[in-house]
């Protein structure tokens, strides 16, 4: 996958070391076709460097921070020492995900390969990540592509592509409701309270309610993110408690630690 234009100062970029010299290392920027950069020896590692090849070597895949870009001279200054391990892992993961998304586009447009870069440019312009664009499309459909300049035909192809290939990220949380009823038909009242809880209107959240032991029931929620999951859990618990109290019973909610 290739991006158009030049990176911006502060960007993290995936690079391949092409040449190591006494004063630094020359690298190619994997995400920008034909773009080269220089890591001065002072930006390779903190402290004094005796042998630069102890830190970088030809063919090595690294993550650098962009310090300065001079497009008129086709020159990019980079830093290796300013990238910590967490940033490195995260950037490599993002890069690999974008590479995967690029391959999906190649499969979808194998009969029209000239369209791949056009579509990629449009998605990156809106999301700065090809994979993230497809992930949002898998979750939200056409709504995720409203800010792009893509025609309807491409939008429908991308919706099918993302739904077939992207695994939508989810989170799981749980809580407990203690509900009881002393009414003659108390068991039926409790069953109906739990049914009401499962009927909350939230197409993106999946709820499971299981019996733990009288009077406790566990509500397990799977949703796209924690905010969404917490909201669904709260609504389900409140719905069950409201129903049981309206029919003379008692109910309380406990969030699982």
N, C-alpha and C positions, 0 to 999 in steps of 0.2 A: 504494500500500500504506500502510495506517495502523496504527500501534501503539496499544495501549490505555494508559491512565494517563498518567504524567508521566515525563520523562527523569530520570536521576540525575545529581548533581554529578559531573563528571569525564567524562561521556559526550560523544562527538563526535556532532553532529547536522547534517543538511543543512538549510539555511535559504534562503528567498527574501527579499531585502530589499524591504520594503513601503513604508518611508518613511525619508528621511534628514533629520535636523534638526541644529541647531547642536551639541547636546550628545550626539548619538549616532545610532544607527540602530535602527528597529523592524523586526523580521523575523517571518515566519511559519515555523514548523517543519514541513517537508514531511512528516515521518514521523509527526507527531502532529496529528490532526485538530483544528482550532480553537485550537491552542496558539500563542501569540505570545511573543516575547522581545525584550529590549533589549540592545544592545551599547553600553555607555557609551563616549564618545569616548576615554577613557583605555584602553579595551580593543580599540580598532580597530587600532592599530598602535603599535609602539615609538617612543619619542621624541615630540617636539612635532609636533602636527598643525596646519597652517595652514588647509588646506581639506579638510574631511572627505570631500567628494565626489571628491577625488583618490584615495580609498581604497575607498569603497563608493558604489553607485548603485542607484536603484530598479530592481527586476526582476532584479538580479544573484543568481546562485546561489552560495552560499558554504558553507563548513564552519566551524562554531563549536564551542567547548568550553563545556559547561554549568558555570557557576560556582556558581549558587544557584537553588533552586526553592522558591517559596512558593505552594503550591497553593491556600491559603485566599484569597490575593489575586490568584490567577491570574497570577503574575509569575515570569518566568524571566530571570535575569541570564546573559549570554553573553560569551564572549571570542573575538575573531577573531585577535588577535595571538598567542595561546597555541597556535595550530595551525600546525605546520610544513608544508612542501610535501609531504613524504612522507605525513604523516597525512591531508592533504587529498585527495591522489590515491587513497589506499587507501580512505578513507571513501566517496568518490564512486563508486569501483568497486564497493564492497559495496552501496551504495544502488541503483546501476543493476542489479546482479544480483538484488536483492530485487524491484525493479520488474518484471524479466523473469519471476521466479518467480510473482509476483502475477498476471500475465497468463496464465500457464499454468494457475493455479488457476481463473481466470475461464473459461477454455476447458473445463476438466474439469467444472466445476459450472455450466455455462451454464443448465441446466434447474433448478438449485437455488441461485440466487445468494445466498440468505440463509445458506447454509452456509459461504461463502467466508471471512468474517471469523472465524467460530468456529474453523475449521481453521487459519487463519493465526495466531490467538492461541495455539492449542495448540502449534504448531510453534515459534513465537518464544519461548514460555515455556521450551521445552526447549533450543533452540539459539541464541536471540537473533538469528537470521537465517533468513529464509524460504528463501533459496537454499541455505544451508549444510545445512538440514534435508533438502531434496530431494536434495542432492548425497550426503549420507550414506545416504539411502534408496536411491539408485541403486547405491551400493557394497555396502551391507549388507542391503538388503531390509527385511523386517519388524522385524528386530533393532534397526534404527535408530530405530524408533518405539515401542519398548517403554515408554519413560518418559512417553509422551503419554497423554492420556485419550481418544484417538480409538477409535471402534468398528472392528471388523474390516472392515466395508464401506468405510470411508474409507481404512483402511490399504492395502487392495488397490488402490483407485483411485490413491493416492499412489505406490505402487510402480510401477504402469504409467505414470503421468505422469512420474515421475523417470527411469525407464528409457528412455522415448521422447524426452525432451528434454534431460536433463543430460549434458553431455560430461564423463566422469570424468577428473579430472586424473591425469597420469602423469609419471614421471621415467624417464630412460634412462641406464644406466651400462654399462660394458664392462670386461672383463678378458681375460687370455690364459692358456691352459694350454699348456705345452710337454710333450708326451707322446711317448714313443718306445718301441719294442720291437724286440729283436733276434731274437725267436722266428721260426721259419719261417713261421708264420701271423701275423706281426706286424701286417700291415695290417688283418686281421680283428679282432685284439685291440684295436687303436686305434679302429676303427669301433664296436665294442661298448662301449668305454669312453665314447665320446661319446654313444652312445644312452642309456647309463645316466645320464649327466649331464642329458640332456633329459627324463628321466622323473622328476625330483624332484617330490615332491608339493607343489605350490603353485598353487592354482587362480587366484590373483590376479596371478601373475607370468607373463610370456611370455618364453621363451628362444629365441634364435637362435644357432646355432653355425656358424661359417664357417671355411674353411681359409685360412690366411694364407700359409704356406710352411713346409715341414718344419723343425722338429717342432711348429710353432706353430698354435694354433687360437684364434679369438676367440669369447668368449661375450658376447653382448649381451642385456641384461635390460631389460624394460619392466615397471614396477610402479607401484602407487598412490603410493608415497613412497620416499625414499632408504633408510630403515631396512629396509623390506621388500625393496627391490631389492638392497641389499648382502647381506642374508641369503640370498636366492635365488642370487646370484652365487657366494657362498662355498660354499653347499651343492653347486651344480653342479660347481664346480672340484674340491672335495674328493672328490666321487663319482667323477669321471673319474680322478683321480690314484690313489684307493684301488683302483679296478678294475685300472688298468694295472700298479700295483705288485704286486698279488696274482697277476698273470700274468707276473711276471718283467721288467716294463718299468720305466721311470722317468718321473716327472712332477713339474712345478713350476708354481706359479701366479704370475702377475704382474698387478697391478692397473693398469689403464690410467690414465695421469696426467691 
